Amino acid sequence: MIGAVAFKKMDERLLAFIRRRAEVTGTNELEVTHEELARELGTARVVVSRLLKEMENKNIVTLGRNRITLV
């Protein structure tokens, strides 16, 4: 975790976390809140929300209420 914090950008860490979680659950649709993601990644909820919105604008994810879908 320390290495990830020191050497990876938050957007890369967030996307990697979402992909790992999707792989573990076996689905592209995750039921998770922005707050839960922020706690897992050691950042603020507003940072996660901003990054997810950017990812949605780039068609990487689709956002819904407590739901993130990898495109």
N, CA, C and O atoms as a CHARMM CRD file, in Angstrom:
* protein
*
  284
    1    1 MET  N      0.82600  -1.19800   0.00000 PROA 1      0.00000
    2    1 MET  CA     0.00000   0.00000   0.00000 PROA 1      0.00000
    3    1 MET  C      0.86300   1.25200   0.00000 PROA 1      0.00000
    4    1 MET  O      0.56300   2.20900  -0.71400 PROA 1      0.00000
    5    2 ILE  N      1.92800   1.25900   0.78700 PROA 2      0.00000
    6    2 ILE  CA     2.79200   2.43600   0.85800 PROA 2      0.00000
    7    2 ILE  C      3.41600   2.71600  -0.50100 PROA 2      0.00000
    8    2 ILE  O      3.48800   3.86900  -0.92500 PROA 2      0.00000
    9    3 GLY  N      3.86700   1.67300  -1.18400 PROA 3      0.00000
   10    3 GLY  CA     4.43100   1.84600  -2.51300 PROA 3      0.00000
   11    3 GLY  C      3.42400   2.41900  -3.48200 PROA 3      0.00000
   12    3 GLY  O      3.76200   3.27300  -4.30300 PROA 3      0.00000
   13    4 ALA  N      2.19100   1.95800  -3.39600 PROA 4      0.00000
   14    4 ALA  CA     1.14200   2.45300  -4.28700 PROA 4      0.00000
   15    4 ALA  C      0.87200   3.93200  -4.04000 PROA 4      0.00000
   16    4 ALA  O      0.69900   4.70500  -4.98200 PROA 4      0.00000
   17    5 VAL  N      0.83900   4.31800  -2.77700 PROA 5      0.00000
   18    5 VAL  CA     0.59200   5.71300  -2.43400 PROA 5      0.00000
   19    5 VAL  C      1.73600   6.59000  -2.93000 PROA 5      0.00000
   20    5 VAL  O      1.50300   7.68700  -3.43800 PROA 5      0.00000
   21    6 ALA  N      2.95600   6.11800  -2.78700 PROA 6      0.00000
   22    6 ALA  CA     4.11500   6.92200  -3.12700 PROA 6      0.00000
   23    6 ALA  C      4.33800   7.03500  -4.63200 PROA 6      0.00000
   24    6 ALA  O      4.82400   8.06800  -5.09400 PROA 6      0.00000
   25    7 PHE  N      4.00100   6.01700  -5.40600 PROA 7      0.00000
   26    7 PHE  CA     4.42600   5.99200  -6.79100 PROA 7      0.00000
   27    7 PHE  C      3.31700   5.98800  -7.83500 PROA 7      0.00000
   28    7 PHE  O      3.60400   6.15600  -9.02000 PROA 7      0.00000
   29    8 LYS  N      2.08900   5.80600  -7.44800 PROA 8      0.00000
   30    8 LYS  CA     1.00200   5.77400  -8.42600 PROA 8      0.00000
   31    8 LYS  C      0.07200   6.95500  -8.21600 PROA 8      0.00000
   32    8 LYS  O     -0.16100   7.38500  -7.08600 PROA 8      0.00000
   33    9 LYS  N     -0.45000   7.46900  -9.30200 PROA 9      0.00000
   34    9 LYS  CA    -1.44500   8.52500  -9.22100 PROA 9      0.00000
   35    9 LYS  C     -2.74200   7.93700  -8.68600 PROA 9      0.00000
   36    9 LYS  O     -3.01000   6.74600  -8.84200 PROA 9      0.00000
   37   10 MET  N     -3.53500   8.78000  -8.06100 PROA 10     0.00000
   38   10 MET  CA    -4.78700   8.32000  -7.46700 PROA 10     0.00000
   39   10 MET  C     -5.73500   7.75000  -8.52200 PROA 10     0.00000
   40   10 MET  O     -6.41900   6.76300  -8.24800 PROA 10     0.00000
   41   11 ASP  N     -5.79800   8.33600  -9.71400 PROA 11     0.00000
   42   11 ASP  CA    -6.70500   7.80500 -10.72900 PROA 11     0.00000
   43   11 ASP  C     -6.29800   6.39800 -11.14800 PROA 11     0.00000
   44   11 ASP  O     -7.15900   5.55600 -11.40600 PROA 11     0.00000
   45   12 GLU  N     -4.99800   6.13400 -11.21900 PROA 12     0.00000
   46   12 GLU  CA    -4.51600   4.78800 -11.54900 PROA 12     0.00000
   47   12 GLU  C     -4.83700   3.80800 -10.43200 PROA 12     0.00000
   48   12 GLU  O     -5.24100   2.67500 -10.68900 PROA 12     0.00000
   49   13 ARG  N     -4.65900   4.24400  -9.20100 PROA 13     0.00000
   50   13 ARG  CA    -4.96500   3.38900  -8.05300 PROA 13     0.00000
   51   13 ARG  C     -6.44500   3.05900  -7.99500 PROA 13     0.00000
   52   13 ARG  O     -6.82500   1.91900  -7.72600 PROA 13     0.00000
   53   14 LEU  N     -7.28100   4.06000  -8.24900 PROA 14     0.00000
   54   14 LEU  CA    -8.72600   3.85600  -8.21600 PROA 14     0.00000
   55   14 LEU  C     -9.16500   2.86400  -9.28600 PROA 14     0.00000
   56   14 LEU  O     -9.92700   1.94000  -9.00200 PROA 14     0.00000
   57   15 LEU  N     -8.69600   3.04800 -10.49600 PROA 15     0.00000
   58   15 LEU  CA    -9.07300   2.15100 -11.57900 PROA 15     0.00000
   59   15 LEU  C     -8.56400   0.73000 -11.32000 PROA 15     0.00000
   60   15 LEU  O     -9.27900  -0.23900 -11.57300 PROA 15     0.00000
   61   16 ALA  N     -7.34300   0.60600 -10.82100 PROA 16     0.00000
   62   16 ALA  CA    -6.79500  -0.71600 -10.50200 PROA 16     0.00000
   63   16 ALA  C     -7.63500  -1.39100  -9.41900 PROA 16     0.00000
   64   16 ALA  O     -7.90500  -2.59000  -9.49500 PROA 16     0.00000
   65   17 PHE  N     -8.04500  -0.62400  -8.41800 PROA 17     0.00000
   66   17 PHE  CA    -8.86500  -1.17900  -7.34200 PROA 17     0.00000
   67   17 PHE  C    -10.20600  -1.66800  -7.88500 PROA 17     0.00000
   68   17 PHE  O    -10.66000  -2.75700  -7.53400 PROA 17     0.00000
   69   18 ILE  N    -10.83900  -0.86700  -8.73800 PROA 18     0.00000
   70   18 ILE  CA   -12.13100  -1.24600  -9.31600 PROA 18     0.00000
   71   18 ILE  C    -11.97900  -2.50900 -10.16100 PROA 18     0.00000
   72   18 ILE  O    -12.80700  -3.41600 -10.08000 PROA 18     0.00000
   73   19 ARG  N    -10.93500  -2.56700 -10.96200 PROA 19     0.00000
   74   19 ARG  CA   -10.70700  -3.75100 -11.80400 PROA 19     0.00000
   75   19 ARG  C    -10.45900  -5.00300 -10.96800 PROA 19     0.00000
   76   19 ARG  O    -10.97500  -6.07500 -11.28500 PROA 19     0.00000
   77   20 ARG  N     -9.66800  -4.87100  -9.89700 PROA 20     0.00000
   78   20 ARG  CA    -9.42000  -6.02600  -9.01300 PROA 20     0.00000
   79   20 ARG  C    -10.71200  -6.49000  -8.36200 PROA 20     0.00000
   80   20 ARG  O    -10.99000  -7.68800  -8.32000 PROA 20     0.00000
   81   21 ARG  N    -11.49700  -5.56200  -7.85800 PROA 21     0.00000
   82   21 ARG  CA   -12.76300  -5.90900  -7.20400 PROA 21     0.00000
   83   21 ARG  C    -13.70100  -6.58300  -8.19700 PROA 21     0.00000
   84   21 ARG  O    -14.38100  -7.54900  -7.85000 PROA 21     0.00000
   85   22 ALA  N    -13.74300  -6.08100  -9.43000 PROA 22     0.00000
   86   22 ALA  CA   -14.59600  -6.69100 -10.46500 PROA 22     0.00000
   87   22 ALA  C    -14.12000  -8.10100 -10.78700 PROA 22     0.00000
   88   22 ALA  O    -14.93200  -9.00500 -10.98500 PROA 22     0.00000
   89   23 GLU  N    -12.82600  -8.28500 -10.83800 PROA 23     0.00000
   90   23 GLU  CA   -12.26300  -9.60400 -11.12100 PROA 23     0.00000
   91   23 GLU  C    -12.61200 -10.59400 -10.01500 PROA 23     0.00000
   92   23 GLU  O    -12.95800 -11.74300 -10.29000 PROA 23     0.00000
   93   24 VAL  N    -12.52100 -10.14900  -8.77000 PROA 24     0.00000
   94   24 VAL  CA   -12.82500 -11.01400  -7.62700 PROA 24     0.00000
   95   24 VAL  C    -14.30100 -11.39800  -7.60800 PROA 24     0.00000
   96   24 VAL  O    -14.64500 -12.54600  -7.32800 PROA 24     0.00000
   97   25 THR  N    -15.16300 -10.44200  -7.90300 PROA 25     0.00000
   98   25 THR  CA   -16.59900 -10.72200  -7.86300 PROA 25     0.00000
   99   25 THR  C    -17.10000 -11.39500  -9.13300 PROA 25     0.00000
  100   25 THR  O    -18.19400 -11.95900  -9.14700 PROA 25     0.00000
  101   26 GLY  N    -16.30800 -11.33800 -10.19900 PROA 26     0.00000
  102   26 GLY  CA   -16.69200 -11.98300 -11.43800 PROA 26     0.00000
  103   26 GLY  C    -17.74400 -11.23200 -12.23400 PROA 26     0.00000
  104   26 GLY  O    -18.42900 -11.81900 -13.07100 PROA 26     0.00000
  105   27 THR  N    -17.87600  -9.94200 -11.97900 PROA 27     0.00000
  106   27 THR  CA   -18.83600  -9.11900 -12.70500 PROA 27     0.00000
  107   27 THR  C    -18.24800  -7.73600 -12.93400 PROA 27     0.00000
  108   27 THR  O    -17.38400  -7.29300 -12.17700 PROA 27     0.00000
  109   28 ASN  N    -18.70900  -7.05600 -13.96700 PROA 28     0.00000
  110   28 ASN  CA   -18.24800  -5.69900 -14.24000 PROA 28     0.00000
  111   28 ASN  C    -19.02900  -4.65500 -13.46500 PROA 28     0.00000
  112   28 ASN  O    -18.72700  -3.46400 -13.54300 PROA 28     0.00000
  113   29 GLU  N    -20.02900  -5.09500 -12.72000 PROA 29     0.00000
  114   29 GLU  CA   -20.86300  -4.17600 -11.96200 PROA 29     0.00000
  115   29 GLU  C    -20.56300  -4.32000 -10.46600 PROA 29     0.00000
  116   29 GLU  O    -20.70300  -5.40000  -9.89200 PROA 29     0.00000
  117   30 LEU  N    -20.15100  -3.22200  -9.85700 PROA 30     0.00000
  118   30 LEU  CA   -19.80200  -3.23400  -8.43800 PROA 30     0.00000
  119   30 LEU  C    -20.81200  -2.43300  -7.63400 PROA 30     0.00000
  120   30 LEU  O    -21.23900  -1.35400  -8.04700 PROA 30     0.00000
  121   31 GLU  N    -21.18500  -2.96800  -6.49100 PROA 31     0.00000
  122   31 GLU  CA   -22.02900  -2.22100  -5.56100 PROA 31     0.00000
  123   31 GLU  C    -21.12000  -1.67800  -4.47500 PROA 31     0.00000
  124   31 GLU  O    -20.72400  -2.39600  -3.55800 PROA 31     0.00000
  125   32 VAL  N    -20.79500  -0.40000  -4.59400 PROA 32     0.00000
  126   32 VAL  CA   -19.87500   0.23900  -3.66400 PROA 32     0.00000
  127   32 VAL  C    -20.14100   1.74100  -3.67400 PROA 32     0.00000
  128   32 VAL  O    -20.50100   2.31000  -4.70500 PROA 32     0.00000
  129   33 THR  N    -19.96300   2.37400  -2.52600 PROA 33     0.00000
  130   33 THR  CA   -20.14400   3.81600  -2.45600 PROA 33     0.00000
  131   33 THR  C    -18.80500   4.52000  -2.66700 PROA 33     0.00000
  132   33 THR  O    -17.73700   3.92400  -2.52400 PROA 33     0.00000
  133   34 HSD  N    -18.89200   5.78000  -3.00600 PROA 34     0.00000
  134   34 HSD  CA   -17.67500   6.57600  -3.16600 PROA 34     0.00000
  135   34 HSD  C    -16.93500   6.66300  -1.83300 PROA 34     0.00000
  136   34 HSD  O    -15.70500   6.67700  -1.79900 PROA 34     0.00000
  137   35 GLU  N    -17.67900   6.71900  -0.75200 PROA 35     0.00000
  138   35 GLU  CA   -17.07600   6.78300   0.59400 PROA 35     0.00000
  139   35 GLU  C    -16.28300   5.50900   0.89400 PROA 35     0.00000
  140   35 GLU  O    -15.17900   5.57500   1.43400 PROA 35     0.00000
  141   36 GLU  N    -16.84500   4.35900   0.54400 PROA 36     0.00000
  142   36 GLU  CA   -16.14000   3.09200   0.76500 PROA 36     0.00000
  143   36 GLU  C    -14.85500   3.02900  -0.05000 PROA 36     0.00000
  144   36 GLU  O    -13.82100   2.58300   0.44800 PROA 36     0.00000
  145   37 LEU  N    -14.91800   3.47200  -1.29200 PROA 37     0.00000
  146   37 LEU  CA   -13.71400   3.50200  -2.12600 PROA 37     0.00000
  147   37 LEU  C    -12.66800   4.44000  -1.53000 PROA 37     0.00000
  148   37 LEU  O    -11.48200   4.11200  -1.49100 PROA 37     0.00000
  149   38 ALA  N    -13.10500   5.58900  -1.07500 PROA 38     0.00000
  150   38 ALA  CA   -12.17800   6.56100  -0.48700 PROA 38     0.00000
  151   38 ALA  C    -11.48100   5.98200   0.74000 PROA 38     0.00000
  152   38 ALA  O    -10.27400   6.15300   0.91400 PROA 38     0.00000
  153   39 ARG  N    -12.23900   5.30000   1.58400 PROA 39     0.00000
  154   39 ARG  CA   -11.64000   4.68100   2.77300 PROA 39     0.00000
  155   39 ARG  C    -10.61200   3.63300   2.38200 PROA 39     0.00000
  156   39 ARG  O     -9.52700   3.57800   2.96300 PROA 39     0.00000
  157   40 GLU  N    -10.94100   2.80900   1.41300 PROA 40     0.00000
  158   40 GLU  CA   -10.02100   1.75800   0.95200 PROA 40     0.00000
  159   40 GLU  C     -8.73000   2.33100   0.38800 PROA 40     0.00000
  160   40 GLU  O     -7.65800   1.75100   0.56000 PROA 40     0.00000
  161   41 LEU  N     -8.83600   3.47100  -0.28600 PROA 41     0.00000
  162   41 LEU  CA    -7.68400   4.05700  -0.96300 PROA 41     0.00000
  163   41 LEU  C     -6.98500   5.12900  -0.14000 PROA 41     0.00000
  164   41 LEU  O     -5.94300   5.64200  -0.54900 PROA 41     0.00000
  165   42 GLY  N     -7.54500   5.47100   1.00800 PROA 42     0.00000
  166   42 GLY  CA    -6.91100   6.45100   1.88200 PROA 42     0.00000
  167   42 GLY  C     -6.96200   7.86400   1.33400 PROA 42     0.00000
  168   42 GLY  O     -5.97700   8.60100   1.39100 PROA 42     0.00000
  169   43 THR  N     -8.12200   8.23800   0.79900 PROA 43     0.00000
  170   43 THR  CA    -8.29100   9.58500   0.26300 PROA 43     0.00000
  171   43 THR  C     -9.67500  10.09600   0.63000 PROA 43     0.00000
  172   43 THR  O    -10.42300   9.43000   1.34600 PROA 43     0.00000
  173   44 ALA  N    -10.01000  11.27700   0.13900 PROA 44     0.00000
  174   44 ALA  CA   -11.30500  11.88400   0.43900 PROA 44     0.00000
  175   44 ALA  C    -12.36000  11.43800  -0.57100 PROA 44     0.00000
  176   44 ALA  O    -12.04700  11.13400  -1.72200 PROA 44     0.00000
  177   45 ARG  N    -13.60500  11.40400  -0.12300 PROA 45     0.00000
  178   45 ARG  CA   -14.71000  11.01200  -0.99000 PROA 45     0.00000
  179   45 ARG  C    -14.82800  11.92800  -2.19800 PROA 45     0.00000
  180   45 ARG  O    -15.10800  11.46200  -3.30300 PROA 45     0.00000
  181   46 VAL  N    -14.61700  13.22600  -2.00200 PROA 46     0.00000
  182   46 VAL  CA   -14.75400  14.16400  -3.11900 PROA 46     0.00000
  183   46 VAL  C    -13.71500  13.88800  -4.21000 PROA 46     0.00000
  184   46 VAL  O    -13.98600  14.09900  -5.39200 PROA 46     0.00000
  185   47 VAL  N    -12.54400  13.42200  -3.82300 PROA 47     0.00000
  186   47 VAL  CA   -11.50700  13.06600  -4.79500 PROA 47     0.00000
  187   47 VAL  C    -11.97000  11.87500  -5.61800 PROA 47     0.00000
  188   47 VAL  O    -11.85700  11.87800  -6.84400 PROA 47     0.00000
  189   48 VAL  N    -12.49000  10.85900  -4.94600 PROA 48     0.00000
  190   48 VAL  CA   -12.99200   9.66800  -5.63800 PROA 48     0.00000
  191   48 VAL  C    -14.13700  10.04300  -6.56900 PROA 48     0.00000
  192   48 VAL  O    -14.17700   9.58900  -7.71200 PROA 48     0.00000
  193   49 SER  N    -15.06200  10.86000  -6.09900 PROA 49     0.00000
  194   49 SER  CA   -16.20200  11.26700  -6.92600 PROA 49     0.00000
  195   49 SER  C    -15.73800  12.01400  -8.16900 PROA 49     0.00000
  196   49 SER  O    -16.24200  11.76500  -9.26400 PROA 49     0.00000
  197   50 ARG  N    -14.79300  12.91500  -8.01400 PROA 50     0.00000
  198   50 ARG  CA   -14.27900  13.67400  -9.15500 PROA 50     0.00000
  199   50 ARG  C    -13.60800  12.75200 -10.17000 PROA 50     0.00000
  200   50 ARG  O    -13.83300  12.87300 -11.37400 PROA 50     0.00000
  201   51 LEU  N    -12.78500  11.83300  -9.67300 PROA 51     0.00000
  202   51 LEU  CA   -12.08200  10.91000 -10.56500 PROA 51     0.00000
  203   51 LEU  C    -13.04000   9.96500 -11.27600 PROA 51     0.00000
  204   51 LEU  O    -12.86400   9.67500 -12.45900 PROA 51     0.00000
  205   52 LEU  N    -14.05300   9.48200 -10.55900 PROA 52     0.00000
  206   52 LEU  CA   -15.04100   8.60600 -11.18900 PROA 52     0.00000
  207   52 LEU  C    -15.81800   9.34800 -12.27200 PROA 52     0.00000
  208   52 LEU  O    -16.12100   8.77300 -13.31800 PROA 52     0.00000
  209   53 LYS  N    -16.14000  10.60900 -12.03500 PROA 53     0.00000
  210   53 LYS  CA   -16.85000  11.40100 -13.03300 PROA 53     0.00000
  211   53 LYS  C    -15.98600  11.58600 -14.27700 PROA 53     0.00000
  212   53 LYS  O    -16.49500  11.52600 -15.39700 PROA 53     0.00000
  213   54 GLU  N    -14.68600  11.81100 -14.09400 PROA 54     0.00000
  214   54 GLU  CA   -13.76600  11.91600 -15.22700 PROA 54     0.00000
  215   54 GLU  C    -13.72200  10.59100 -15.99600 PROA 54     0.00000
  216   54 GLU  O    -13.71800  10.58300 -17.22700 PROA 54     0.00000
  217   55 MET  N    -13.68800   9.47000 -15.26100 PROA 55     0.00000
  218   55 MET  CA   -13.67700   8.15900 -15.90600 PROA 55     0.00000
  219   55 MET  C    -14.97100   7.91500 -16.66800 PROA 55     0.00000
  220   55 MET  O    -14.95900   7.30700 -17.73800 PROA 55     0.00000
  221   56 GLU  N    -16.07800   8.38500 -16.12400 PROA 56     0.00000
  222   56 GLU  CA   -17.35700   8.23300 -16.81300 PROA 56     0.00000
  223   56 GLU  C    -17.36100   9.05600 -18.10400 PROA 56     0.00000
  224   56 GLU  O    -17.85800   8.59600 -19.13200 PROA 56     0.00000
  225   57 ASN  N    -16.81700  10.25500 -18.05400 PROA 57     0.00000
  226   57 ASN  CA   -16.74700  11.10300 -19.24600 PROA 57     0.00000
  227   57 ASN  C    -15.85900  10.48700 -20.32800 PROA 57     0.00000
  228   57 ASN  O    -16.06100  10.74300 -21.51500 PROA 57     0.00000
  229   58 LYS  N    -14.87600   9.67700 -19.92300 PROA 58     0.00000
  230   58 LYS  CA   -13.98600   9.00000 -20.87400 PROA 58     0.00000
  231   58 LYS  C    -14.51600   7.61500 -21.25600 PROA 58     0.00000
  232   58 LYS  O    -13.82600   6.85600 -21.93700 PROA 58     0.00000
  233   59 ASN  N    -15.73000   7.28300 -20.82300 PROA 59     0.00000
  234   59 ASN  CA   -16.38000   5.99500 -21.11400 PROA 59     0.00000
  235   59 ASN  C    -15.59500   4.79300 -20.58900 PROA 59     0.00000
  236   59 ASN  O    -15.55300   3.74200 -21.22800 PROA 59     0.00000
  237   60 ILE  N    -14.98000   4.95800 -19.43200 PROA 60     0.00000
  238   60 ILE  CA   -14.28400   3.85600 -18.77100 PROA 60     0.00000
  239   60 ILE  C    -15.24300   3.14600 -17.82200 PROA 60     0.00000
  240   60 ILE  O    -15.21700   1.92100 -17.69700 PROA 60     0.00000
  241   61 VAL  N    -16.08700   3.92600 -17.15800 PROA 61     0.00000
  242   61 VAL  CA   -17.08500   3.38200 -16.23300 PROA 61     0.00000
  243   61 VAL  C    -18.41800   4.06700 -16.47500 PROA 61     0.00000
  244   61 VAL  O    -18.49200   5.12900 -17.09300 PROA 61     0.00000
  245   62 THR  N    -19.47600   3.42900 -15.96900 PROA 62     0.00000
  246   62 THR  CA   -20.80200   4.03300 -15.91400 PROA 62     0.00000
  247   62 THR  C    -21.17700   4.09700 -14.44500 PROA 62     0.00000
  248   62 THR  O    -21.01300   3.11900 -13.71500 PROA 62     0.00000
  249   63 LEU  N    -21.67900   5.23900 -14.01000 PROA 63     0.00000
  250   63 LEU  CA   -22.00600   5.42700 -12.60000 PROA 63     0.00000
  251   63 LEU  C    -23.50900   5.37800 -12.37500 PROA 63     0.00000
  252   63 LEU  O    -24.29800   5.84700 -13.19600 PROA 63     0.00000
  253   64 GLY  N    -23.88000   4.80000 -11.25000 PROA 64     0.00000
  254   64 GLY  CA   -25.26400   4.77700 -10.80500 PROA 64     0.00000
  255   64 GLY  C    -25.27300   4.92500  -9.29600 PROA 64     0.00000
  256   64 GLY  O    -24.21800   5.08800  -8.68300 PROA 64     0.00000
  257   65 ARG  N    -26.41600   4.87200  -8.70600 PROA 65     0.00000
  258   65 ARG  CA   -26.50900   5.01100  -7.25000 PROA 65     0.00000
  259   65 ARG  C    -25.88700   3.78100  -6.58200 PROA 65     0.00000
  260   65 ARG  O    -26.39100   2.66700  -6.71700 PROA 65     0.00000
  261   66 ASN  N    -24.78600   4.00100  -5.86000 PROA 66     0.00000
  262   66 ASN  CA   -24.02300   2.92300  -5.18800 PROA 66     0.00000
  263   66 ASN  C    -23.60200   1.83000  -6.15900 PROA 66     0.00000
  264   66 ASN  O    -23.49400   0.66700  -5.77100 PROA 66     0.00000
  265   67 ARG  N    -23.36400   2.18900  -7.41800 PROA 67     0.00000
  266   67 ARG  CA   -23.05600   1.21000  -8.43300 PROA 67     0.00000
  267   67 ARG  C    -22.06200   1.79400  -9.43300 PROA 67     0.00000
  268   67 ARG  O    -22.22300   2.91900  -9.90600 PROA 67     0.00000
  269   68 ILE  N    -21.03800   1.01200  -9.74200 PROA 68     0.00000
  270   68 ILE  CA   -20.05900   1.38000 -10.75700 PROA 68     0.00000
  271   68 ILE  C    -19.95300   0.20500 -11.71300 PROA 68     0.00000
  272   68 ILE  O    -19.76200  -0.93300 -11.28400 PROA 68     0.00000
  273   69 THR  N    -20.07600   0.47600 -13.01000 PROA 69     0.00000
  274   69 THR  CA   -19.97800  -0.56300 -14.02100 PROA 69     0.00000
  275   69 THR  C    -18.80100  -0.25900 -14.92400 PROA 69     0.00000
  276   69 THR  O    -18.70800   0.83200 -15.48700 PROA 69     0.00000
  277   70 LEU  N    -17.90000  -1.22500 -15.06400 PROA 70     0.00000
  278   70 LEU  CA   -16.77700  -1.08700 -15.99600 PROA 70     0.00000
  279   70 LEU  C    -17.30400  -1.26700 -17.41000 PROA 70     0.00000
  280   70 LEU  O    -18.02700  -2.22300 -17.69200 PROA 70     0.00000
  281   71 VAL  N    -16.94600  -0.35700 -18.29100 PROA 71     0.00000
  282   71 VAL  CA   -17.39900  -0.42700 -19.69000 PROA 71     0.00000
  283   71 VAL  C    -16.43800  -1.28700 -20.48800 PROA 71     0.00000
  284   71 VAL  O    -16.63200  -1.47800 -21.68800 PROA 71     0.00000
